């Protein structure tokens, strides 16, 4: 994983929270209501990983 700026980390964290709020199977279209297509393309994989980690902490 590459080094991210504070702003990028905020986007990733926010996207992860949105993914958790939307639930399993959230779509790019749903994310596009809050994030740009460029942000989704750039950060969605990292955000998904963060969402899984957050979900594990919530479940524990």
Buried (B, 14 or more C-beta within 10 A) or exposed (E): EEEEEEEBBEBBBBBBBBBBEBEEEBEEEBBEEEBEEEBBEBBBEBBBEBBEEBBEEEEE
